[in-house]
Amino acid sequence: MGDRAQVRDAEFEAYMQARQPSLLRTAYLLTGNRHNAEDLVQTSLAKLYLAWDKVQDRGSVDGYVRRIMVNENNSLWRRGWKKREHASDTLPEHPVVDEYDEGRSSQLWEVVQTLPRKQRAVVVLRYYEQLTEAEVAEILGISVGTVKSQASRALATLRGRAPESLHPRHSEEER
């Protein structure tokens, strides 16, 4: 029995070491805060560890842990004591971006954080994790049509809320 537990622990440790940076990035995009992201990954990995023997298809572990992360993040928002706002004596300075931003800077993700949680989860999984609509639907437990409609609404909202510095410059012919 001890050998089996050691093998299980070694498999889990190898998975955790290989995937933790990617999971942390996904958690950050879901939470918008590094500390909350670290907590989310830790909680998700703890839950994954408890269910490690139940996951028959090792190829689906990423999807399983992403589902845990989304569920955990959503359950945090349901708690009354959890607030999005943090008190501060100073306002953060936002530098002006002189060039077109392809969505890699923090400015875009600040706008993504204003989306409702389901739309944010769809955007993160679909466009950041580059999963198919079917994979996103499976992870979130919703239909492919719901993924499409949530993504469409989210993109429309992002277009309206995005700072002018994130919009692509018009070409000379369009001016």
C-alpha positions in Angstrom: 0.0 0.0 0.0 2.9 2.4 0.8 4.4 1.9 -2.7 1.1 2.8 -4.4 0.8 6.0 -2.3 4.4 6.9 -3.2 3.7 6.4 -6.9 0.5 8.5 -6.7 2.4 11.2 -4.8 5.2 11.2 -7.4 2.7 11.4 -10.3 0.9 14.3 -8.7 4.1 16.1 -7.8 5.3 15.8 -11.4 2.0 17.1 -12.7 2.0 20.0 -10.2 5.6 21.1 -11.0 4.9 21.0 -14.7 1.6 22.8 -14.7 1.7 25.1 -11.7 3.0 28.2 -13.7 0.3 27.8 -16.3 -2.4 27.3 -13.7 -1.2 30.4 -11.8 -1.5 32.5 -15.0 -5.0 31.2 -15.5 -5.9 31.9 -11.9 -4.5 35.4 -12.1 -6.7 36.1 -15.1 -9.7 34.8 -13.3 -9.1 36.6 -10.0 -7.2 39.7 -11.2 -4.9 39.6 -8.1 -1.7 37.6 -7.6 -2.4 36.7 -4.0 -5.9 35.5 -4.7 -4.6 33.6 -7.7 -2.0 31.8 -5.6 -4.7 30.9 -3.1 -7.0 29.7 -5.9 -4.2 27.5 -7.3 -3.4 26.1 -3.9 -7.0 25.3 -3.1 -7.5 23.8 -6.6 -4.4 21.6 -6.4 -5.5 20.4 -2.9 -8.9 19.4 -4.3 -7.2 17.8 -7.3 -4.9 15.8 -5.0 -7.9 14.4 -3.1 -9.5 13.3 -6.4 -6.2 12.2 -8.1 -7.0 8.5 -7.9 -10.5 9.1 -9.4 -9.1 10.9 -12.5 -8.9 7.9 -14.9 -7.9 9.8 -18.0 -4.6 11.6 -17.2 -5.1 13.6 -20.5 -8.1 15.3 -19.0 -6.5 16.5 -15.8 -6.0 20.0 -17.1 -9.6 20.4 -17.9 -10.6 18.9 -14.5 -8.4 21.3 -12.6 -9.5 24.3 -14.7 -13.1 23.4 -13.8 -12.1 23.3 -10.1 -10.5 26.7 -10.4 -13.6 28.3 -12.1 -15.9 26.7 -9.5 -13.7 27.8 -6.6 -13.4 31.3 -8.0 -17.2 31.5 -8.5 -17.8 30.3 -4.9 -15.6 33.0 -3.5 -17.7 35.6 -5.2 -20.8 34.2 -3.6 -19.4 34.7 -0.1 -20.7 38.0 1.5 -17.4 38.9 3.0 -15.5 38.8 -0.3 -15.2 42.2 -1.8 -13.5 43.3 -5.0 -12.5 46.7 -3.9 -9.4 47.3 -1.9 -8.9 50.5 0.1 -6.0 52.7 -0.9 -4.7 56.1 0.1 -3.3 56.7 -3.4 -4.6 56.3 -6.9 -2.5 54.1 -9.2 -0.8 55.8 -12.1 -1.6 54.3 -15.5 1.1 55.0 -18.1 0.0 56.0 -21.6 0.6 53.4 -24.2 2.0 54.8 -27.5 1.6 51.7 -29.6 -1.1 49.2 -30.4 -1.5 46.7 -27.6 -2.3 43.2 -28.8 -3.8 42.3 -25.4 -0.6 41.3 -23.6 -0.4 44.2 -21.2 -2.2 44.6 -17.9 -4.5 47.3 -19.3 -6.6 44.8 -21.2 -6.8 42.4 -18.3 -7.9 45.3 -16.0 -10.9 45.7 -18.4 -11.5 42.0 -18.5 -11.8 42.0 -14.7 -14.9 44.2 -15.1 -16.8 41.4 -16.9 -19.3 39.2 -15.1 -17.6 36.0 -13.8 -19.1 33.7 -16.4 -18.1 35.9 -19.3 -14.6 36.4 -17.7 -14.3 32.6 -17.4 -15.3 32.1 -21.0 -12.8 34.8 -22.2 -9.9 33.4 -20.2 -10.5 29.8 -21.3 -11.4 30.5 -24.9 -8.9 33.2 -25.8 -6.1 33.0 -23.3 -6.0 29.2 -22.8 -7.0 28.9 -26.5 -9.5 26.1 -25.9 -12.2 25.2 -28.3 -15.8 26.2 -27.7 -16.6 22.5 -27.0 -13.7 22.3 -24.4 -14.8 25.5 -22.7 -18.4 24.2 -22.6 -17.3 21.0 -21.0 -15.2 22.6 -18.4 -17.9 25.1 -17.4 -20.7 22.7 -17.7 -22.6 24.8 -20.2 -23.7 24.4 -23.8 -21.5 25.4 -26.8 -24.2 27.9 -27.7 -23.9 29.5 -24.2 -20.1 29.7 -24.7 -20.7 31.5 -28.0 -23.2 33.9 -26.6 -21.2 34.7 -23.5 -18.1 35.2 -25.6 -20.0 37.5 -28.0 -21.4 39.6 -25.1 -18.0 39.8 -23.4 -16.2 40.9 -26.6 -18.9 43.6 -27.2 -18.5 44.8 -23.6 -14.7 44.8 -23.9 -14.9 46.8 -27.2 -17.0 49.4 -25.4 -15.0 49.6 -22.2 -11.5 49.3 -23.6 -9.4 52.4 -23.3 -8.7 54.2 -26.6 -5.0 53.2 -26.3 -6.1 49.5 -26.8 -7.9 50.1 -30.0 -5.9 49.4 -33.2 -4.9 52.4 -35.2 -6.8 53.0 -38.4 -4.9 52.6 -41.6 -4.1 55.6 -43.8 -6.9 54.6 -46.3 -9.5 54.5 -43.6 -8.8 58.0 -42.4 
